């Protein structure tokens, strides 16, 4: 019997909401404390996406699931040295809303 995936989906939505609250406090490209908080939540949501069923993720091909997992590895293990705040901010702006919509749609099914 597999573990329920819904708690992970809710965890992703919670992390996205936290990142949005972090952004409301200031620019993560300018404030290292806000940046660290945003990166931590990106790590958390990236880890949680790995617990979603493959069959479910396949219904949302617009989401770069493999890249999210790879991004998590870069964030956690810091493979490339210090992560660039510009890149992190761009990832947040480009992908978070699309991911949020996909997760909400998964939960609505």
PAGU-83174 format. One record per residue: x, z, y of N, C-alpha, C in turn; residue number from 1; residue in one letter. Coordinates in steps of 0.001 Angstrom, whole numbers. Layout:
N
<atom n_x="X" n_z="Z" n_y="Y" ca_x="X" ca_z="Z" ca_y="Y" c_x="X" c_z="Z" c_y="Y" i="NUM" aa="A"/>
...
This chain:
109
<atom n_x="832" n_z="0" n_y="-1175" ca_x="0" ca_z="0" ca_y="0" c_x="883" c_z="0" c_y="1246" i="1" aa="X"/>
<atom n_x="611" n_z="-926" n_y="2142" ca_x="1443" ca_z="-1014" ca_y="3334" c_x="926" c_z="-74" c_y="4428" i="2" aa="X"/>
<atom n_x="1835" n_z="266" n_y="5332" ca_x="1477" ca_z="1147" ca_y="6437" c_x="583" c_z="397" c_y="7416" i="3" aa="X"/>
<atom n_x="-321" n_z="1097" n_y="8077" ca_x="-1138" ca_z="434" ca_y="9086" c_x="-264" c_z="-40" c_y="10254" i="4" aa="X"/>
<atom n_x="-568" n_z="-1221" n_y="10744" ca_x="222" ca_z="-1809" ca_y="11822" c_x="-309" c_z="-1447" c_y="13205" i="5" aa="X"/>
<atom n_x="-1557" n_z="-1022" n_y="13276" ca_x="-2183" ca_z="-767" ca_y="14566" c_x="-1459" c_z="284" c_y="15418" i="6" aa="X"/>
<atom n_x="-957" n_z="1376" n_y="14830" ca_x="-211" ca_z="2327" ca_y="15675" c_x="1014" c_z="1684" c_y="16346" i="7" aa="X"/>
<atom n_x="1650" n_z="737" n_y="15666" ca_x="2796" ca_z="47" ca_y="16262" c_x="2345" c_z="-848" c_y="17414" i="8" aa="X"/>
<atom n_x="1213" n_z="-1509" n_y="17236" ca_x="670" ca_z="-2355" ca_y="18301" c_x="334" c_z="-1507" c_y="19519" i="9" aa="X"/>
<atom n_x="-263" n_z="-359" n_y="19299" ca_x="-588" ca_z="537" ca_y="20410" c_x="678" c_z="1061" c_y="21080" i="10" aa="X"/>
<atom n_x="1709" n_z="1286" n_y="20286" ca_x="2997" ca_z="1736" ca_y="20824" c_x="3600" c_z="654" c_y="21730" i="11" aa="X"/>
<atom n_x="3449" n_z="-589" n_y="21352" ca_x="3930" ca_z="-1707" ca_y="22171" c_x="3191" c_z="-1713" c_y="23508" i="12" aa="X"/>
<atom n_x="1879" n_z="-1588" n_y="23449" ca_x="1095" ca_z="-1571" ca_y="24691" c_x="1479" c_z="-389" c_y="25574" i="13" aa="X"/>
<atom n_x="1745" n_z="750" n_y="24970" ca_x="2176" ca_z="1925" ca_y="25728" c_x="3522" c_z="1670" c_y="26405" i="14" aa="X"/>
<atom n_x="4443" n_z="1053" n_y="25694" ca_x="5757" ca_z="748" ca_y="26280" c_x="5630" c_z="-232" c_y="27440" i="15" aa="X"/>
<atom n_x="4763" n_z="-1223" n_y="27290" ca_x="4540" ca_z="-2186" ca_y="28369" c_x="3961" c_z="-1474" c_y="29593" i="16" aa="X"/>
<atom n_x="3002" n_z="-588" n_y="29370" ca_x="2415" ca_z="165" ca_y="30486" c_x="3474" c_z="1022" c_y="31183" i="17" aa="X"/>
<atom n_x="4358" n_z="1622" n_y="30413" ca_x="5433" ca_z="2429" ca_y="31005" c_x="6373" c_z="1556" c_y="31827" i="18" aa="X"/>
<atom n_x="6710" n_z="393" n_y="31314" ca_x="7593" ca_z="-514" ca_y="32070" c_x="6928" c_z="-915" c_y="33384" i="19" aa="X"/>
<atom n_x="5643" n_z="-1175" n_y="33370" ca_x="4929" ca_z="-1523" ca_y="34599" c_x="4945" c_z="-351" c_y="35582" i="20" aa="X"/>
<atom n_x="4806" n_z="882" n_y="35083" ca_x="4883" ca_z="2046" ca_y="35971" c_x="6302" c_z="2217" c_y="36522" i="21" aa="X"/>
<atom n_x="7279" n_z="1931" n_y="35707" ca_x="8671" ca_z="1987" ca_y="36163" c_x="8877" c_z="980" c_y="37291" i="22" aa="X"/>
<atom n_x="8390" n_z="-228" n_y="37092" ca_x="8526" ca_z="-1265" ca_y="38123" c_x="7838" c_z="-852" c_y="39417" i="23" aa="X"/>
<atom n_x="6735" n_z="-149" n_y="39319" ca_x="6008" ca_z="286" ca_y="40513" c_x="6825" c_z="1281" c_y="41343" i="24" aa="X"/>
<atom n_x="7794" n_z="1919" n_y="40719" ca_x="8634" ca_z="2899" ca_y="41422" c_x="9817" c_z="2267" c_y="42139" i="25" aa="X"/>
<atom n_x="10121" n_z="1027" n_y="41786" ca_x="11250" ca_z="375" ca_y="42440" c_x="11774" c_z="-794" c_y="41625" i="26" aa="X"/>
<atom n_x="12830" n_z="-1392" n_y="42122" ca_x="13428" ca_z="-2573" ca_y="41516" c_x="14459" c_z="-2151" c_y="40473" i="27" aa="X"/>
<atom n_x="14223" n_z="-2519" n_y="39221" ca_x="15154" ca_z="-2125" ca_y="38154" c_x="16523" c_z="-2789" c_y="38322" i="28" aa="X"/>
<atom n_x="16585" n_z="-3841" n_y="39130" ca_x="17874" ca_z="-4483" ca_y="39384" c_x="18711" c_z="-3701" c_y="40384" i="29" aa="X"/>
<atom n_x="18067" n_z="-2773" n_y="41097" ca_x="18758" ca_z="-2012" ca_y="42138" c_x="18926" c_z="-528" c_y="41815" i="30" aa="X"/>
<atom n_x="18125" n_z="-21" n_y="40897" ca_x="18123" ca_z="1412" ca_y="40586" c_x="18479" c_z="1603" c_y="39116" i="31" aa="X"/>
<atom n_x="19645" n_z="2195" n_y="38874" ca_x="20109" ca_z="2312" ca_y="37496" c_x="19266" c_z="3269" c_y="36652" i="32" aa="X"/>
<atom n_x="18641" n_z="4260" n_y="37250" ca_x="17778" ca_z="5163" ca_y="36494" c_x="16518" c_z="4423" c_y="36031" i="33" aa="X"/>
<atom n_x="15916" n_z="3660" n_y="36931" ca_x="14748" ca_z="2861" ca_y="36561" c_x="15129" c_z="1802" c_y="35533" i="34" aa="X"/>
<atom n_x="16297" n_z="1212" n_y="35718" ca_x="16788" ca_z="203" ca_y="34775" c_x="16937" c_z="800" c_y="33373" i="35" aa="X"/>
<atom n_x="17569" n_z="1961" n_y="33281" ca_x="17756" ca_z="2612" ca_y="31981" c_x="16415" c_z="2925" c_y="31322" i="36" aa="X"/>
<atom n_x="15452" n_z="3376" n_y="32106" ca_x="14128" ca_z="3689" ca_y="31571" c_x="13442" c_z="2416" c_y="31058" i="37" aa="X"/>
<atom n_x="13568" n_z="1333" n_y="31805" ca_x="12958" ca_z="65" ca_y="31374" c_x="13616" c_z="-433" c_y="30096" i="38" aa="X"/>
<atom n_x="14933" n_z="-359" n_y="30017" ca_x="15652" ca_z="-814" ca_y="28823" c_x="15239" c_z="11" c_y="27611" i="39" aa="X"/>
<atom n_x="15102" n_z="1298" n_y="27783" ca_x="14690" ca_z="2159" ca_y="26666" c_x="13308" c_z="1751" c_y="26148" i="40" aa="X"/>
<atom n_x="12393" n_z="1448" n_y="27055" ca_x="11054" ca_z="1034" ca_y="26631" c_x="11073" c_z="-357" c_y="26005" i="41" aa="X"/>
<atom n_x="11954" n_z="-1229" n_y="26458" ca_x="12110" ca_z="-2533" ca_y="25803" c_x="12620" c_z="-2355" c_y="24377" i="42" aa="X"/>
<atom n_x="13546" n_z="-1433" n_y="24189" ca_x="14048" ca_z="-1145" ca_y="22846" c_x="12901" c_z="-674" c_y="21948" i="43" aa="X"/>
<atom n_x="12106" n_z="244" n_y="22474" ca_x="11001" ca_z="809" ca_y="21717" c_x="9994" c_z="-262" c_y="21327" i="44" aa="X"/>
<atom n_x="9594" n_z="-1086" n_y="22280" ca_x="8589" ca_z="-2108" ca_y="21955" c_x="9163" c_z="-3166" c_y="21032" i="45" aa="X"/>
<atom n_x="10428" n_z="-3498" n_y="21204" ca_x="11055" ca_z="-4480" ca_y="20315" c_x="11105" c_z="-3975" c_y="18879" i="46" aa="X"/>
<atom n_x="11430" n_z="-2713" n_y="18733" ca_x="11458" ca_z="-2102" ca_y="17396" c_x="10064" c_z="-2122" c_y="16777" i="47" aa="X"/>
<atom n_x="9058" n_z="-1820" n_y="17575" ca_x="7684" ca_z="-1777" ca_y="17063" c_x="7191" c_z="-3155" c_y="16635" i="48" aa="X"/>
<atom n_x="7650" n_z="-4218" n_y="17287" ca_x="7197" ca_z="-5562" ca_y="16893" c_x="7646" c_z="-5904" c_y="15472" i="49" aa="X"/>
<atom n_x="8728" n_z="-5291" n_y="15035" ca_x="9227" ca_z="-5558" ca_y="13686" c_x="8312" c_z="-4971" c_y="12612" i="50" aa="X"/>
<atom n_x="7410" n_z="-4082" n_y="13008" ca_x="6496" ca_z="-3449" ca_y="12060" c_x="5145" c_z="-4153" c_y="11977" i="51" aa="X"/>
<atom n_x="4962" n_z="-5195" n_y="12779" ca_x="3712" ca_z="-5954" ca_y="12727" c_x="3761" c_z="-6925" c_y="11551" i="52" aa="X"/>
<atom n_x="2647" n_z="-7153" n_y="10876" ca_x="2636" ca_z="-8067" ca_y="9726" c_x="3012" c_z="-9496" c_y="10131" i="53" aa="X"/>
<atom n_x="3825" n_z="-10121" n_y="9319" ca_x="4267" ca_z="-11496" ca_y="9575" c_x="3073" c_z="-12427" c_y="9702" i="54" aa="X"/>
<atom n_x="2086" n_z="-12251" n_y="8830" ca_x="914" ca_z="-13126" ca_y="8858" c_x="186" c_z="-13029" c_y="10201" i="55" aa="X"/>
<atom n_x="165" n_z="-11849" n_y="10754" ca_x="-486" ca_z="-11634" ca_y="12043" c_x="337" c_z="-12261" c_y="13171" i="56" aa="X"/>
<atom n_x="1643" n_z="-12070" n_y="13119" ca_x="2507" ca_z="-12647" ca_y="14149" c_x="2447" c_z="-14172" c_y="14136" i="57" aa="X"/>
<atom n_x="2256" n_z="-14758" n_y="12970" ca_x="2188" ca_z="-16216" ca_y="12878" c_x="986" c_z="-16784" c_y="13629" i="58" aa="X"/>
<atom n_x="-15" n_z="-15960" n_y="13873" ca_x="-1189" ca_z="-16405" ca_y="14627" c_x="-903" c_z="-16514" c_y="16128" i="59" aa="X"/>
<atom n_x="271" n_z="-16050" n_y="16534" ca_x="656" ca_z="-16053" ca_y="17940" c_x="2031" c_z="-16704" c_y="18096" i="60" aa="X"/>
<atom n_x="2097" n_z="-18018" n_y="17854" ca_x="3391" ca_z="-18710" ca_y="17894" c_x="4007" c_z="-18786" c_y="19298" i="61" aa="X"/>
<atom n_x="3208" n_z="-18491" n_y="20322" ca_x="3744" ca_z="-18523" ca_y="21686" c_x="4666" c_z="-17331" c_y="21973" i="62" aa="X"/>
<atom n_x="4640" n_z="-16355" n_y="21079" ca_x="5498" ca_z="-15178" ca_y="21237" c_x="6793" c_z="-15415" c_y="20460" i="63" aa="X"/>
<atom n_x="7939" n_z="-15253" n_y="21109" ca_x="9224" ca_z="-15442" ca_y="20412" c_x="9609" c_z="-14198" c_y="19607" i="64" aa="X"/>
<atom n_x="8909" n_z="-13972" n_y="18501" ca_x="9085" ca_z="-12755" ca_y="17713" c_x="10533" c_z="-12538" c_y="17289" i="65" aa="X"/>
<atom n_x="11180" n_z="-13573" n_y="16810" ca_x="12565" ca_z="-13446" ca_y="16342" c_x="13497" c_z="-13085" c_y="17500" i="66" aa="X"/>
<atom n_x="13249" n_z="-13689" n_y="18651" ca_x="14071" ca_z="-13402" ca_y="19817" c_x="13866" c_z="-11968" c_y="20308" i="67" aa="X"/>
<atom n_x="12635" n_z="-11471" n_y="20195" ca_x="12370" ca_z="-10082" ca_y="20581" c_x="13186" c_z="-9149" c_y="19692" i="68" aa="X"/>
<atom n_x="13194" n_z="-9426" n_y="18407" ca_x="13971" ca_z="-8616" ca_y="17478" c_x="15470" c_z="-8706" c_y="17798" i="69" aa="X"/>
<atom n_x="15935" n_z="-9905" n_y="18083" ca_x="17343" ca_z="-10080" ca_y="18439" c_x="17701" c_z="-9396" c_y="19740" i="70" aa="X"/>
<atom n_x="16783" n_z="-9438" n_y="20698" ca_x="16998" ca_z="-8777" ca_y="21985" c_x="17119" c_z="-7275" c_y="21781" i="71" aa="X"/>
<atom n_x="16316" n_z="-6743" n_y="20878" ca_x="16396" ca_z="-5323" ca_y="20551" c_x="17789" c_z="-4965" c_y="20047" i="72" aa="X"/>
<atom n_x="18327" n_z="-5793" n_y="19168" ca_x="19662" ca_z="-5528" ca_y="18637" c_x="20717" c_z="-5545" c_y="19736" i="73" aa="X"/>
<atom n_x="20580" n_z="-6473" n_y="20656" ca_x="21526" ca_z="-6532" ca_y="21779" c_x="21397" c_z="-5280" c_y="22636" i="74" aa="X"/>
<atom n_x="20159" n_z="-4875" n_y="22942" ca_x="19948" ca_z="-3692" ca_y="23767" c_x="20479" c_z="-2436" c_y="23103" i="75" aa="X"/>
<atom n_x="20187" n_z="-2269" n_y="21819" ca_x="20564" ca_z="-1044" ca_y="21115" c_x="22061" c_z="-977" c_y="20862" i="76" aa="X"/>
<atom n_x="22615" n_z="-2087" n_y="20406" ca_x="24026" ca_z="-2079" ca_y="20005" c_x="24967" c_z="-2555" c_y="21089" i="77" aa="X"/>
<atom n_x="24393" n_z="-3038" n_y="22193" ca_x="25183" ca_z="-3454" ca_y="23343" c_x="26293" c_z="-4431" c_y="22935" i="78" aa="X"/>
<atom n_x="25906" n_z="-5420" n_y="22109" ca_x="26874" ca_z="-6381" ca_y="21592" c_x="27653" c_z="-7117" c_y="22679" i="79" aa="X"/>
<atom n_x="26999" n_z="-7396" n_y="23785" ca_x="27628" ca_z="-8230" ca_y="24805" c_x="28172" c_z="-7417" c_y="25970" i="80" aa="X"/>
<atom n_x="28447" n_z="-6143" n_y="25759" ca_x="28892" ca_z="-5313" ca_y="26863" c_x="27686" c_z="-4859" c_y="27657" i="81" aa="X"/>
<atom n_x="27902" n_z="-4582" n_y="28904" ca_x="26784" ca_z="-4136" ca_y="29730" c_x="25753" c_z="-5243" c_y="29863" i="82" aa="X"/>
<atom n_x="24501" n_z="-4892" n_y="29628" ca_x="23403" ca_z="-5843" ca_y="29754" c_x="23173" c_z="-6080" c_y="31233" i="83" aa="X"/>
<atom n_x="22888" n_z="-7315" n_y="31570" ca_x="22700" ca_z="-7710" ca_y="32961" c_x="21290" c_z="-7352" c_y="33432" i="84" aa="X"/>
<atom n_x="21158" n_z="-6565" n_y="34505" ca_x="19831" ca_z="-6196" ca_y="35010" c_x="18983" c_z="-7403" c_y="35414" i="85" aa="X"/>
<atom n_x="19613" n_z="-8457" n_y="35872" ca_x="18865" ca_z="-9665" ca_y="36243" c_x="18176" c_z="-10259" c_y="35017" i="86" aa="X"/>
<atom n_x="18891" n_z="-10292" n_y="33909" ca_x="18328" ca_z="-10832" ca_y="32668" c_x="17187" c_z="-9966" c_y="32162" i="87" aa="X"/>
<atom n_x="17372" n_z="-8666" n_y="32199" ca_x="16329" ca_z="-7755" ca_y="31744" c_x="15083" c_z="-7920" c_y="32614" i="88" aa="X"/>
<atom n_x="15271" n_z="-7986" n_y="33922" ca_x="14133" ca_z="-8167" ca_y="34828" c_x="13422" c_z="-9493" c_y="34552" i="89" aa="X"/>
<atom n_x="14183" n_z="-10539" n_y="34286" ca_x="13593" ca_z="-11850" ca_y="33996" c_x="12795" c_z="-11813" c_y="32693" i="90" aa="X"/>
<atom n_x="13320" n_z="-11141" n_y="31680" ca_x="12616" ca_z="-11012" ca_y="30399" c_x="11296" c_z="-10272" c_y="30615" i="91" aa="X"/>
<atom n_x="11344" n_z="-9210" n_y="31379" ca_x="10133" ca_z="-8432" ca_y="31655" c_x="9095" c_z="-9309" c_y="32350" i="92" aa="X"/>
<atom n_x="9511" n_z="-10027" n_y="33359" ca_x="8573" ca_z="-10856" ca_y="34119" c_x="8040" c_z="-12027" c_y="33306" i="93" aa="X"/>
<atom n_x="8868" n_z="-12600" n_y="32484" ca_x="8474" ca_z="-13800" ca_y="31744" c_x="7644" c_z="-13507" c_y="30502" i="94" aa="X"/>
<atom n_x="7931" n_z="-12427" n_y="29802" ca_x="7345" ca_z="-12240" ca_y="28475" c_x="6382" c_z="-11068" c_y="28316" i="95" aa="X"/>
<atom n_x="6460" n_z="-10064" n_y="29171" ca_x="5663" ca_z="-8866" ca_y="28914" c_x="4159" c_z="-9099" c_y="28957" i="96" aa="X"/>
<atom n_x="3680" n_z="-9848" n_y="29918" ca_x="2234" ca_z="-10065" ca_y="30021" c_x="1720" c_z="-10894" c_y="28842" i="97" aa="X"/>
<atom n_x="2496" n_z="-11897" n_y="28430" ca_x="2112" ca_z="-12731" ca_y="27291" c_x="2078" c_z="-11887" c_y="26013" i="98" aa="X"/>
<atom n_x="3085" n_z="-11035" n_y="25847" ca_x="3121" ca_z="-10145" ca_y="24683" c_x="1941" c_z="-9180" c_y="24721" i="99" aa="X"/>
<atom n_x="1666" n_z="-8610" n_y="25865" ca_x="533" ca_z="-7686" ca_y="26007" c_x="-766" c_z="-8369" c_y="25584" i="100" aa="X"/>
<atom n_x="-995" n_z="-9569" n_y="26054" ca_x="-2214" ca_z="-10302" ca_y="25703" c_x="-2298" c_z="-10560" c_y="24197" i="101" aa="X"/>
<atom n_x="-1189" n_z="-10935" n_y="23590" ca_x="-1177" ca_z="-11196" ca_y="22148" c_x="-1493" c_z="-9923" c_y="21368" i="102" aa="X"/>
<atom n_x="-887" n_z="-8815" n_y="21759" ca_x="-1124" ca_z="-7548" ca_y="21050" c_x="-2579" c_z="-7114" c_y="21213" i="103" aa="X"/>
<atom n_x="-3124" n_z="-7264" n_y="22401" ca_x="-4529" ca_z="-6912" ca_y="22615" c_x="-5438" c_z="-7789" c_y="21748" i="104" aa="X"/>
<atom n_x="-5106" n_z="-9070" n_y="21634" ca_x="-5880" ca_z="-9965" ca_y="20780" c_x="-5768" c_z="-9575" c_y="19310" i="105" aa="X"/>
<atom n_x="-4584" n_z="-9162" n_y="18876" ca_x="-4418" ca_z="-8698" ca_y="17494" c_x="-5327" c_z="-7508" c_y="17217" i="106" aa="X"/>
<atom n_x="-5333" n_z="-6581" n_y="18139" ca_x="-6126" ca_z="-5368" ca_y="17950" c_x="-7631" c_z="-5653" c_y="17989" i="107" aa="X"/>
<atom n_x="-8010" n_z="-6699" n_y="18706" ca_x="-9430" ca_z="-7049" ca_y="18825" c_x="-9973" c_z="-7733" c_y="17573" i="108" aa="X"/>
<atom n_x="-9088" n_z="-8246" n_y="16738" ca_x="-9520" ca_z="-8964" ca_y="15529" c_x="-10112" c_z="-8033" c_y="14497" i="109" aa="X"/>
